[in-house]
Amino acid sequence: MNSWTVNDKPTLASPSPGEEPAPTRLHLKLVIALEPLLAVLLIVVDLVKVVMLGLPRLASEIYSIFVPRAKKNVRGQLAVITGGGNGLGRALAHQLAARGARLVLVDIDLAAAERVCEELKQEHGVSAWAYRVDVSRYEDCRQLAEHIERDGCGPVDILVNNAGLILFGFINECSVERAATVVDVNVKSHIWMTKVFLDGMIERKRGHIVGVSSMSGMYAFPWGGIYSATKFAVCGLMASLSEQLRIQGHSKYVKTTCVNPYYVATRKDVVEFLQKPRFSPLTVEQAGREIAAGILREDVVVTVPRLFGVFTRLML
Ligand SMILES: NC(=O)c1ccc[n+]([C@@H]2O[C@H](COP(=O)([O-])OP(=O)(O)OC[C@H]3O[C@@H](n4cnc5c(N)ncnc54)[C@H](O)[C@@H]3O)[C@@H](O)[C@H]2O)c1
């Protein structure tokens, strides 16, 4: 039987001290020589990706702007909007009420929700109910479902998870308490409200769940790490929910929409903050109109402004 000893193994010429072994040098030379070639190849692959995937997407988005899909009829349907007492929630409530939907406005600020309910009744002649709910608490959300049933508002057809806290600032500058509250309101509320209302929608074979995320949920702005993290979470949750409904066979009658607006002039602090990077926010009315249109078209993802989203997706 042949036996090998260390000395029997074929050896390479030993490098002189400080010199690299010959195969490593060869490997390095090869990599350096191929580097420009590799860079060109990667650029070509990127270009092919843009042409093959991006351009058809861009074309279909532009087509759908000029030839929009029919909007669904929400007359008589019941829409629940969290954070309906102010900003985007209020604007969406007006948009849906103008099309004959009945509204349940949920807000931690009951007086604000009640004020908006009065506006809806007077301006659009629809029924509207206000409830004080902290949507970051599961028990509050569960009780809301009981109250809606008890008060005879009817089954929920559209759930808009809109309530959220905007937080600008660097992660290390934010207090633990504030960060925890933002995560609770911006993320947990979507999970709790969806848990509470999804089964009924599936049973009735009718429903629509809308999650309001943000452009910060598609593109991470450095001055809002915690906020951005919560909005990426909402996008993830909505994408997963959409797939869940598809594989369970419910996606024909229970729809999902993830909404990603650019900055909107809903609050003084938002407007003031944006003066520094010289961003001009959208008006609340414009954002409300575009978001409502996307919901009524049952788009799976709505970006506001619409083309901004297409370009952002192309760049990612
Ligand atoms: N304003 C923007 O620039 C902008 C941009 C993109 C996305 N968004 C998102 O749109 C949504 C609405 O934002 P907005 O600018 O209209 O905010 P807003 O502050 O004007 O309104 C939010 C509403 O939610 C309510 N709310 C807060 N915490 C709550 C809780 N725990 N339970 C129930 N209600 C609660 C508030 O009382 C308020 O009425 C948020 O999710 C926000 O992240 C806003």
The ligand as a Gaussian input file, in Angstrom:
#p B3LYP/6-31G(d) Opt

LIG

0 1
 N      -48.084000      63.762000       6.603000
 C      -47.174000      63.161000       5.867000
 O      -46.242000      63.791000       5.332000
 C      -47.262000      61.683000       5.623000
 C      -46.534000      61.138000       4.561000
 C      -46.570000      59.783000       4.336000
 C      -47.332000      58.969000       5.168000
 N      -48.026000      59.498000       6.195000
 C      -48.805000      58.605000       7.051000
 O      -50.162000      58.933000       6.946000
 C      -50.824000      58.614000       8.166000
 C      -51.596000      59.822000       8.646000
 O      -50.676000      60.866000       8.845000
 P      -51.143000      62.364000       9.066000
 O      -50.055000      63.214000       8.562000
 O      -52.512000      62.538000       8.545000
 O      -51.111000      62.413000      10.664000
 P      -51.972000      63.358000      11.640000
 O      -51.157000      63.496000      12.869000
 O      -52.446000      64.567000      10.956000
 O      -53.233000      62.429000      11.967000
 C      -53.076000      61.208000      12.632000
 C      -54.319000      60.918000      13.451000
 O      -54.077000      59.682000      14.135000
 C      -54.531000      59.828000      15.477000
 N      -53.813000      58.900000      16.350000
 C      -52.543000      59.024000      16.785000
 N      -52.256000      57.994000      17.607000
 C      -53.345000      57.212000      17.681000
 C      -53.656000      56.019000      18.372000
 N      -52.776000      55.425000      19.175000
 N      -54.902000      55.493000      18.215000
 C      -55.805000      56.106000      17.423000
 N      -55.571000      57.246000      16.754000
 C      -54.346000      57.786000      16.879000
 C      -54.260000      61.289000      15.820000
 O      -55.041000      61.715000      16.922000
 C      -54.612000      61.979000      14.518000
 O      -55.968000      62.350000      14.479000
 C      -49.735000      58.150000       9.142000
 O      -49.691000      56.757000       9.172000
 C      -48.480000      58.723000       8.533000
 O      -47.341000      57.988000       8.884000
 C      -48.019000      60.840000       6.429000

